[in-house]
Amino acid sequence: MESYELVVEANDQGQEPGPRSATVRVHITVLDENDNAPQFSEKRYVAQVREDVRPHTVVLRVTATDRDKDANGLVHYNIISGNSRGHFAIDSLTGEIQVVAPLDFEAEREYALRIRAQDAGRPPLSNNTGLASIQVVDINDHAPIFVSTPFQVSVLENAPLGHSVIHIQAVDADHGENARLEYALTGVAPDTPFVINSATGWVSVSGPLDRESVEHYFFGVEARDHGSPALSSSASVTVTVLDVNDNRPEFTTKEYHLRLNEDAAVGTSVVSVTAVDRDANSAISYQITGGNTRNRFAISTQGGAGLVTLALPLDYKQERYFKLVLTASDRALQDHCYVHINITDANTHRPVFQSAHYSVSVNEDRPVGSTVVVISASDDDVGENARITYLLEDHLPQFRIDADSGAITLQAPLDYEDQVTYTLAITARDNGIPQKADTTYVEVMVNDVNDNAPQFVASHYTGLVSEDAPPFTSVLQISATDRDAHANGRVQYTFQNGEDGDGDFTIEPTSGIVRSVRRLDREARPVYELTAYAVDRGVPPLRTPVSIQVTVQDVNDNAPVFPAEEFEVRVKENSIVGSVVAQITAADPDEGPNAHVMYQIVEGNIPELFQMDIFSGELTALIDLDYEARQEYVIVVQATSAPLVSRATVHVRLVDQNDNSPVLNNFQILFNNYVSNRSDTFPSGVIGRIPAYDPDVSDRLFYSFERGNELQLLVVNQTSGELRLSRQLDNNRPLVASMLVTVTVQPSGLLFYNGRLNEKHDFLALEIVAGQVRLTYSTGESSTVVSPTVPGGLSDGQWHTVHLRYYNKPRTDALGAAQGPSKDKVAVLSVDDCDVAVALQFGAEIGNYSCAAAGTQTSSKKSLDLTGPLLLGGVPNLPENFPVSHKDFVGCMRDLHIDGRQVDMAAFVANNGTVAGCQAKLHFCDSNPCQNHGRCAERWGGFSCDCPVGFGGRDCRLSYYGPGCVDACFLNPCQNQGSCRHLPGAPHGYTCDCVDGYFGQHCEHRMDQQCPRGWWGSPTCGPCNCDVHKGFDPNCNKTDGRCHCKEFYYRPRGSDACLPCDCYPVGSTSRSLLYDACPKSLRAGVWWPQTKFGLLASVPCPRGALGAAVRLCDEDKGWLEPDLFNCTSPAFRELLLLLDGLELNRTALDTVEAKKLAQRLREVTDHTDHYFSQDVRVAARLLAHLLASESHQQGFGLTATQDARFNEVGCALCSPRSLALDSEPWVPTQALLTLGKGRS
């Protein structure tokens, strides 16, 4: 009910004339109150979207209604979970959900978005129960990939039909029908005896195999998915048929008929039989298995044939006929033939051959019709009994014999590759009755001639080799065969008369293995087109060429190359701050990801004067460039192609612009002229020069008198400014002048003073007293004096270096861990190249080694409060009681460093009596001051001696560490169980190897360490109590010891155990293995998506940080460590904007702004647990700007006088908890105050 209308009546209690009344109409409007939360129209919204959907496509709309009115009923939508990678965005007013980032079904199949609907009431009410399920629909965007290619397999020729030969496997990263594969053979002949199961990919035998007919089969296989459109991949298959003993020997003739005289001699050849076996490497043996009565005959194997001979004498009366059964066997299979022998009763003599066995060789290229051999037999009979007729017992188409002459001739061509030997049975038969005969055997050996060239197995060969492969790495193997025999068939491989890549490759003559001769360089030659030959050993040899393509694979073996190791760029002064002044690039001859170059400045940019773009190499000036202030900047730039780097020194030389007027100050010329008796002694030369200069070096000055030289007494050179006397001054009026020369040598003086202008407050005073350096300091309660001594003192005209280190000694617990600053303030003062640890610990023990001293002052104050200016070389002449022995210093001072930063001696606030430069150096080595064979070196105002081993001191009189040499490691200056080790390159000849947990020159500092895996607590570690059997990670929270679920596990509300997530494991995609990409993984708090090899993955920084994190997927090592350098914590975003304003000179710091910046910087660093490297850089740069601004203030303009906690700014950066999330732990260093090289 939004409104009510009431009628109200008022009655009085009157009597006369009676009660009176009045009515009024009241309208009540009910104002809306935000008491209804929005309600979604559905409990769960579901939408399906293809993974190739275009960005900004609306895929779903959620709606919620609010029963309230106006603003209370106005609903806004936002996604509160399930969109961690930002794939979707929701319109806050309409509830339309659209895709804003590419989807990948293989990476994420469904997104469960939690939607919040919130009204605009005060306070607003919201409903977080909205659930939108967006299901990604797979598309066919992945072609099948074979597991390995090419496929090679061998199969026995007796394999039965249906026998599985090889399993062809391919994988498809898609899903469902898009991933269901179908296999088919390609490039197969109609009679190819193989088929493939289209579903399983098994190749099986579909027809009989016969190695003797076909030994190798080559065909292709195709894997095709069922997507639309379908995608496919192909691979090659080679099947080699292996031999089995499936062919029995077969006699060339099944039956033989012959006659044999009974008087045939024992050993007489009866017949030669031949059996042929088509199997490879078969060995045939012959036996007489039947009909050999009384063992009259024997058989032997000769030249592959079986020769039947007479073993025992014949007797016509006992046996007139023999039927021999001959068996040829290959040890498994056999064949039979029959020999019918008729025994004849011969006359007295029979024909006799000159030899029982003839052997003759003939080349296979002998022409048809030529005579092979002439054989003859003799018969002692006469007449017809002595007339001999010759005949061939076996019909061989290649030979014929003349019946009368016995000449054997060719009647068909010979081929060594078909048959190597022929055994001819020649019978010489007389014409007696009965006829007598003799048989001999002619073994014709066919000689091979080189009539077949080698044939390669493949027509073309390809290979891959990495450019970093060592010499003689096997690249590929070629193979060829030659049908010829012996030397004619022995194949050798060579690059001779071919192409060997200019000697980069060699080939093994016998094996055909192609190897690299030397390390290859892909950048010089990426592909080799080689030509090799297969050569037989025939005369003349035959050769066959084959082409070989070798591709050199790139490795990251070339560092980026700058145009030169040192070069210059010229920049006009007064260039706009922030503008690009130069572009410095380096070339990387590698390819692909190996050629990506990143740039940075590594040296010479402190303070930050220039900024280099990490990708383009553009150099940007961050300050105003003034030629007159500095003509040249030297920086070292680094080009990185991880892990290789190159550096170059860049001289940034400013080009002068005419932006300064000439400078001329008042000056005087004091000129003395000696007048002699000679007639002309008037000085006509140059008596001086006008001391004018122009800061612009390119400007040319012109000189002239403005006034005062009206009498022309001085003559000026208009271009050089040289002054000469006018001849008008040549008179007899004498001029007298005097000179005052003062020389001072003082053994004492004040080097610097810092503090209030009296002894009642904190101060630091560094003096030279009686030639020795002395430090006096106070924190307001008492004064402490620290004074080391060196032989000869410091007032010797030489340069000396004084190091002053002041720090608060930390409190430690029983385990030695630091627990904050103590009340002890320590000052360590050392002179020149002093081994401070040895001098402090063993100086008294070894004698006169006291070049360092330390003092400790205990007070309740935690800091040294120095609010006054830094005074160098003296203090003002004021009626104050300064806590110093001397108020001035006579000498030279240079190289002053405070906290590691050099102080510009010319950037003083006020100057009183100091000048730049020192007196010229004299030649002190002429007097040979160095003793004990020391070498003298000239120094300004003195000399130095390079002493031999065992001697030291100013002139090499003193022994090292006292009167005699003392081994520094014998003194063991290393602390906390550190071990001393001699190291010639170290500053003092030794170094300390620290145990775990300590660092420093002498292992004097302890590192705060986290507890190891499975332990927690600080400073004492205790074991985690996490039940891994319930799914908890054994590594608990390092701070409070709480247990959490291990990866891919979750803990339901109210449960005491972790359950596994119902998802595929990392490293799999649709249960398919990855071979060309890095899997999705969690590292550094970031889920890294599946990424191809060689690519750089970029994702938003973790924990809400600003910027992008990158990670390289390396083909050899997989995921490399993440690079979070560009990440900035949320708390530092405001500071980053402040830094940009300061860097670009958009804002400036005064005392008020500096105080605000210090307070904000302190708050952010105090409340940040962990830093990114960018956080540390931002804080450090702001701290540098803050200190730079502070250095230009004085008195109450100093922020330190306005903020008592100013000294704490930046302290959190040096605490152990400030370990950067994206780097190894770094150790904070204490401030080091160095007063460099003072002289008096």
C-alpha positions, 0 to 999 in steps of 0.5 A, spaced: 500 500 500 503 506 497 498 511 500 492 511 505 486 516 505 483 517 512 477 522 514 478 524 521 472 527 525 473 532 531 467 532 536 466 537 542 462 535 548 457 542 548 450 541 550 447 547 547 445 547 542 448 540 542 455 537 540 459 540 534 464 536 530 468 538 524 472 533 519 478 533 515 481 529 510 488 526 511 492 523 505 498 519 508 504 517 503 508 511 505 515 512 503 519 506 500 525 503 505 530 499 502 528 493 505 528 488 499 534 485 496 534 484 489 532 477 486 534 473 480 529 470 475 533 464 475 537 459 480 542 458 475 543 461 468 546 456 462 549 458 456 553 455 451 558 458 446 563 456 441 570 457 443 571 461 437 566 466 439 568 473 437 570 478 443 565 483 446 559 478 443 553 477 448 552 470 450 548 471 456 543 475 460 541 475 467 536 479 470 534 480 477 528 484 480 527 489 486 521 490 489 523 497 492 522 503 488 526 508 485 534 508 487 532 502 492 530 498 486 535 500 481 539 493 480 547 493 478 550 487 476 558 485 477 561 478 477 564 476 484 568 469 482 569 464 477 572 470 472 579 470 475 582 470 468 578 476 465 574 472 460 568 475 461 565 482 463 558 484 465 554 490 463 552 493 470 545 495 468 543 490 463 546 484 466 548 482 459 555 477 459 559 478 454 566 475 452 572 479 452 578 475 452 579 469 447 576 462 449 579 455 449 575 449 450 582 445 451 584 450 457 577 451 460 571 447 458 566 451 463 566 457 467 561 458 473 560 465 474 558 468 481 553 474 479 552 479 485 546 483 484 546 490 488 541 495 489 542 503 489 539 503 496 542 506 502 545 502 505 545 497 499 542 490 499 545 485 494 544 478 492 550 473 491 546 467 489 546 468 482 550 463 478 551 463 470 554 457 467 557 458 461 559 452 457 564 452 452 563 448 445 569 445 442 570 447 435 575 443 430 581 447 431 587 442 432 589 437 427 591 430 429 598 429 431 602 422 430 605 420 436 612 418 431 613 419 424 615 416 420 613 409 422 618 403 420 616 396 422 618 389 419 614 383 418 615 375 417 613 373 410 609 367 413 605 372 417 598 370 417 592 374 414 590 379 419 596 379 423 597 386 426 603 389 423 604 396 426 599 400 431 599 407 428 597 412 433 595 419 433 592 424 438 587 430 437 587 435 442 580 437 440 574 433 444 568 429 442 567 428 434 572 433 433 577 428 436 575 422 434 580 419 429 579 415 422 585 412 419 586 410 412 592 408 407 594 412 402 599 411 396 598 404 396 598 399 390 592 395 388 596 389 390 598 392 397 597 386 402 596 391 408 590 394 410 588 399 416 583 399 421 580 405 420 578 406 428 584 403 431 589 404 427 592 397 426 595 395 420 594 388 418 596 383 413 591 382 408 594 378 403 600 373 402 607 376 403 613 373 399 620 376 400 622 373 394 617 377 390 617 384 394 622 385 400 619 393 402 613 396 401 612 404 402 605 407 403 602 413 407 597 413 412 592 419 414 589 420 420 582 424 419 578 427 425 570 427 424 570 435 425 567 440 420 571 441 416 575 435 418 582 436 419 588 431 417 595 429 418 599 424 414 605 420 415 609 415 411 610 407 413 615 403 411 614 395 412 620 390 411 618 383 409 623 378 413 625 372 410 623 365 412 625 358 410 618 357 405 622 354 399 624 347 398 630 346 394 628 344 387 632 339 382 633 342 375 632 335 372 628 330 376 631 324 372 637 322 369 639 316 364 646 314 363 650 308 362 656 306 366 661 301 364 663 296 369 670 297 368 669 304 370 674 306 375 673 308 383 672 315 383 669 316 376 664 322 376 657 319 374 653 325 374 652 332 377 646 334 379 643 341 381 638 344 386 636 351 387 633 354 393 629 361 392 630 363 400 636 367 402 642 365 404 640 357 403 645 352 404 644 345 400 646 339 402 646 332 397 645 325 399 643 318 396 637 316 400 635 310 396 637 305 390 645 305 392 646 297 392 652 295 396 654 302 396 657 302 390 656 310 389 657 316 393 655 324 392 659 330 394 657 337 394 661 342 389 660 349 387 653 348 389 652 342 385 652 334 387 657 330 384 655 323 384 662 318 383 663 311 383 665 309 390 667 301 389 668 297 383 662 295 379 660 288 377 656 287 371 654 280 373 651 282 380 648 289 378 646 291 371 642 297 373 642 302 379 636 307 380 639 312 385 634 316 389 638 323 390 635 328 396 637 335 396 636 338 403 636 345 406 636 342 413 628 343 413 625 342 406 628 337 401 627 335 394 628 328 390 631 326 383 632 319 380 638 317 376 638 311 372 644 308 371 645 302 366 652 298 367 654 296 360 659 290 359 664 294 355 670 292 351 677 293 353 678 300 353 673 306 354 674 313 352 678 317 357 678 324 358 685 328 360 682 330 366 676 328 371 674 335 372 675 341 368 674 348 371 674 354 367 672 362 368 668 366 363 666 373 364 659 374 364 659 379 358 662 374 353 659 374 346 654 369 344 657 364 339 664 364 342 668 358 345 668 357 352 673 351 352 675 345 348 675 338 352 677 332 349 678 324 350 682 319 348 680 311 347 686 306 346 681 302 341 681 303 334 676 304 329 669 305 331 670 303 338 675 309 338 671 314 335 668 319 340 662 322 340 661 328 345 655 330 348 652 334 354 648 330 359 644 336 362 640 341 357 643 348 359 640 353 354 646 357 355 651 352 352 652 347 347 658 342 345 660 340 338 659 332 338 666 331 334 670 336 337 668 337 344 668 345 343 663 348 348 660 354 346 655 359 348 648 360 345 645 364 350 648 370 354 650 369 361 648 373 367 652 373 374 647 376 378 642 370 376 647 364 376 654 364 378 657 357 376 654 352 371 656 344 372 656 341 365 656 333 365 660 332 358 660 325 356 665 322 351 662 315 348 665 311 343 661 307 338 663 300 340 658 295 341 657 296 347 659 303 347 664 305 352 663 312 355 667 317 360 664 323 363 667 329 366 665 335 369 666 342 366 665 347 372 664 354 368 665 359 373 662 366 371 666 372 372 662 378 375 663 384 371 661 391 373 654 392 369 650 394 375 650 401 378 649 402 386 641 404 387 639 408 393 634 406 398 631 413 397 631 418 392 632 423 397 634 424 404 633 429 409 636 430 416 636 435 422 642 437 426 643 442 432 648 448 431 651 446 437 652 439 436 659 437 437 663 435 431 662 428 428 655 428 430 651 423 426 646 427 422 643 421 418 644 415 414 644 413 407 644 406 404 645 403 397 645 396 394 649 393 388 647 387 384 654 385 382 658 381 387 665 382 390 668 388 389 663 390 383 658 390 389 661 393 395 658 400 395 662 405 398 659 412 400 663 419 398 662 426 397 668 426 392 665 430 386 659 432 390 657 437 395 660 436 402 657 443 404 664 446 403 667 441 408 662 441 413 660 434 413 663 428 412 660 421 410 663 414 413 665 410 406 662 403 409 656 405 413 653 411 409 653 415 416 653 423 414 656 426 420 658 434 421 666 435 421 665 441 425 661 446 429 655 449 425 653 456 425 646 456 423 647 464 422 652 463 417 648 457 413 641 455 415 640 449 410 645 445 406 644 442 399 649 436 399 650 431 394 653 424 395 655 418 391 654 411 392 661 408 388 662 400 387 669 398 386 668 395 379 673 397 374 671 402 371 667 404 378 660 405 377 657 411 381 650 414 383 648 420 386 643 422 391 641 429 394 641 430 401 638 436 405 641 438 412 637 443 416 641 446 421 636 448 427 638 454 431 640 454 438 641 461 442 648 461 441 649 468 439 649 474 444 646 480 441 651 484 438 652 492 438 655 496 432 661 496 437 664 495 444 664 502 445 661 508 441 658 515 442 651 518 440 651 526 440 645 529 443 643 536 443 643 540 450 637 542 452 633 536 449 626 536 452 626 532 458 622 525 457 624 525 449 627 520 446 635 522 444 637 516 441 636 509 439 641 504 441 640 497 438 643 490 438 643 485 432 642 478 434 643 473 428 639 467 431 632 466 429 625 466 433 625 467 440 632 466 440 633 473 437 628 477 442 633 482 445 631 486 451 635 492 453 637 495 459 642 500 462 647 496 467 652 502 469 653 509 469 646 511 470 646 513 478 643 517 479 638 515 474 639 520 468 637 516 462 631 511 461 632 505 456 626 502 453 626 495 454 624 492 447 626 498 442 632 500 446 630 508 445 634 512 450 630 517 454 633 523 458 630 524 464 634 530 466 635 537 463 642 536 459 646 542 460 653 542 456 656 547 460 654 542 467 657 536 463 659 535 456 659 527 456 655 521 460 658 514 460 653 509 460 654 501 459 648 498 456 646 491 456 642 487 451 640 480 453 637 474 449 637 470 455 641 467 457 646 471 453 648 478 454 652 483 451 655 490 453 657 496 450 660 502 453 656 508 450 659 515 450 653 520 450 656 527 448 652 533 448 652 538 442 653 545 445 648 550 443 649 557 444 645 558 451 650 562 455 653 569 455 661 570 455 663 571 463 668 576 465 670 578 472 674 583 474 681 582 474 688 585 475 695 584 471 701 585 475 707 585 471 715 586 472 720 589 467 727 588 468 731 594 465 738 593 463 743 597 460 741 595 453 738 600 449 732 596 448 729 593 454 721 595 453 717 589 453 714 588 447 711 581 448 704 579 451 704 581 458 697 577 460 690 575 457 683 577 458 680 572 463 674 571 459 670 565 457 664 562 455 661 556 457 659 554 450 665 551 447 663 552 440 662 560 441 668 564 439 669 570 443 671 577 441 675 582 445 675 590 446 675 595 451 669 598 453 672 604 457 678 606 461 683 605 455 682 612 452 690 613 452 691 606 448 696 604 453 694 597 452 693 593 446 688 587 445 688 582 440 681 582 438 680 574 437 685 571 443 684 577 448 692 577 449 694 584 452 701 588 450 704 594 452 703 600 448 710 604 446 707 610 449 709 607 456 717 606 454 719 612 458 724 613 464 719 613 469 720 607 474 715 602 476 716 598 482 712 592 485 714 586 490 711 579 491 709 575 497 710 568 497 707 564 503 709 556 504 705 552 510 706 545 512 701 543 518 701 536 521 693 537 524 687 540 521 679 539 521 677 534 515 669 535 517 664 537 522 657 535 522 652 537 528 650 543 531 655 549 532 657 547 539 658 540 544 651 540 547 648 536 541 649 530 537 655 531 532 661 527 528 668 530 528 673 527 523 680 531 525 688 530 523 691 530 530 699 530 530 699 527 523 693 521 525 686 521 524 681 521 529 674 521 530 670 524 536 662 523 536 656 524 541 649 522 541 648 527 546 650 524 553 657 523 552 663 523 547 667 517 544 674 518 541 676 513 536 683 514 533 687 509 529 695 510 528 699 508 522 706 509 521 709 516 519 702 519 520 697 522 514 701 529 514 706 526 509 704 529 502 701 523 500 693 521 498 690 517 504 683 514 504 679 514 510 673 509 511 668 511 517 662 506 518 657 508 523 651 503 525 647 501 531 649 494 534 643 489 533 640 486 539 641 478 538 637 472 542 640 466 544 640 463 537 644 469 534 638 472 530 637 480 530 632 482 534 632 490 533 637 495 534 641 496 541 643 501 545 650 501 543 652 505 537 659 503 534 664 507 530 669 504 526 675 508 523 680 505 518 686 508 514 688 506 507 687 499 505 687 496 512 684 489 513 679 492 518 678 485 522 685 483 523 687 490 525 681 490 530 682 483 533 689 481 532 692 488 532 695 488 539 697 481 538 701 482 532 705 488 534 704 495 530 698 493 525 693 498 528 690 501 522 683 501 524 680 502 531 673 502 533 669 505 539 662 504 542 657 508 545 651 506 550 646 511 550 638 511 550 637 514 544 637 510 538 639 514 532 645 519 531 641 526 530 645 530 525 641 536 524 646 541 522 650 542 515 656 538 513 662 542 514 668 540 510 675 543 512 673 547 518 668 551 522 666 558 522 669 563 527 664 563 532 664 564 539 662 557 540 666 551 544 666 546 538 668 540 540 674 540 536 682 541 536 683 545 530 678 549 526 681 549 519 685 544 515 690 546 510 691 541 504 687 537 499 681 533 499 677 529 494 672 523 493 668 524 499 662 518 499 656 518 504 652 512 504 656 509 498 654 516 494 659 521 491 659 528 494 659 533 489 665 538 492 662 543 487 655 543 490 657 547 496 652 552 500 657 556 502 665 557 500 670 560 505 677 559 502 677 553 498 679 552 491 679 547 486 685 543 484 692 542 488 699 543 486 703 540 481 706 533 483 714 533 484 718 528 482 720 524 489 722 518 486 729 521 483 731 520 490 730 512 490 726 512 497 723 505 497 727 500 501 728 492 500 727 492 493 721 496 493 718 499 486 717 507 487 711 510 483 710 518 483 704 520 487 701 527 488 705 531 493 709 524 494 711 517 492 708 510 494 712 504 494 710 497 491 713 493 496 715 485 495 712 480 499 713 480 507 715 488 507 710 494 507 710 501 510 711 507 506 718 506 504 718 498 505 721 498 511 716 494 515 714 487 515 707 485 514 703 484 520 708 486 525 716 485 525 715 478 521 710 476 516 704 473 519 699 468 515 692 472 515 689 465 515 693 463 521 690 469 525 683 466 523 679 473 522 673 469 520 667 469 525 661 465 526 665 458 524 667 461 517 673 458 514 679 462 512 682 461 505 687 464 501 685 468 495 691 472 491 685 476 488 682 478 494 683 485 497 688 482 503 690 476 500 684 472 503 677 471 503 672 468 508 667 462 506 661 463 511 657 457 513 649 457 511 646 463 515 652 468 515 655 473 510 659 479 510 667 480 509 668 476 515 662 472 516 660 477 521 652 478 519 647 473 520 641 472 515 634 471 517 632 464 514 625 461 513 624 455 516 625 449 511 619 445 508 615 442 513 617 446 518 614 453 521 615 459 526 620 464 528 625 465 530 625 457 532 622 452 527 617 447 529 614 441 525 608 442 521 602 437 523 598 436 517 595 429 515 597 428 508 593 422 508 587 427 508 589 431 502 593 436 506 599 439 504 605 437 508 608 444 508 604 449 512 603 456 513 610 459 515 607 464 520 601 460 524 602 453 522 595 452 519 594 447 514 592 447 507 590 443 502 595 440 497 594 442 489 588 440 486 584 438 492 579 442 496 576 442 503 568 442 504 565 446 509 565 443 516 570 437 513 576 435 516 579 432 510 581 435 503 578 432 497 580 431 490 578 436 485 574 433 479 578 436 473 583 433 469 590 433 471 595 439 469 599 437 463 593 434 460 588 436 455 582 432 454 586 426 457 591 427 451 599 428 452 602 435 450 608 434 446 609 441 443 607 446 449 608 447 456 602 445 460 597 449 464 601 450 471 601 454 478 607 458 479 608 464 484 601 465 485 599 465 478 595 460 473 600 460 467 596 458 461 598 452 456 603 455 452 607 453 445 614 452 446 618 458 444 613 463 446 612 468 452 606 467 456 603 474 459 598 474 465 596 479 470 600 480 476 598 476 482 594 478 488 591 484 485 598 487 483 598 492 477 602 490 471 603 483 467 607 477 469 611 474 463 614 467 463 618 463 457 616 456 455 622 453 453 623 447 448 628 444 452 627 446 459 619 447 459 617 452 464 622 457 466 622 461 472 616 467 472 618 474 471 614 479 476 619 485 475 613 489 472 608 488 477 607 493 482 603 492 489 596 495 490 599 499 496 604 502 491 600 504 485 599 511 488 607 512 490 608 510 482 604 516 480 607 520 485 614 518 482 612 519 475 610 526 477 617 527 480 621 524 474 617 528 469 618 534 473 610 535 473 611 536 481 616 539 486 618 537 493 617 543 498 618 542 506 610 540 506 610 535 500 616 532 503 613 531 509 607 528 506 611 523 502 615 521 507 609 519 512 606 516 506 612 512 504 613 510 511 606 507 512 606 503 505 613 500 507 611 498 514 604 495 512 607 491 506 609 484 508 612 482 501 615 486 495 615 486 488 622 488 485 618 494 482 615 496 489 623 496 491 625 500 485 619 505 486 620 506 494 628 507 492 627 512 487 622 516 491 627 515 497 632 518 492 628 524 490 626 525 498 633 525 500 635 530 494 630 535 496 632 534 503 640 536 501 638 543 498 634 545 505 637 547 511 635 549 518 627 548 519 627 547 512 629 540 513 623 535 514 627 532 519 626 538 524 618 537 522 618 529 523 621 526 528 620 519 525 623 522 518 629 517 519 625 511 519 623 512 512 625 506 508 628 502 513 622 497 512 626 496 505 632 493 509 628 488 513 628 481 512 621 480 510 622 485 504 624 479 500 622 480 493 616 476 490 620 475 484 627 474 486 632 471 490 633 473 497 637 479 498 641 482 504 640 489 506 647 493 507 648 498 512 650 505 511 657 506 509 660 513 510 667 513 506 671 519 506 676 518 500 683 520 500 684 526 504 691 529 504 694 534 509 
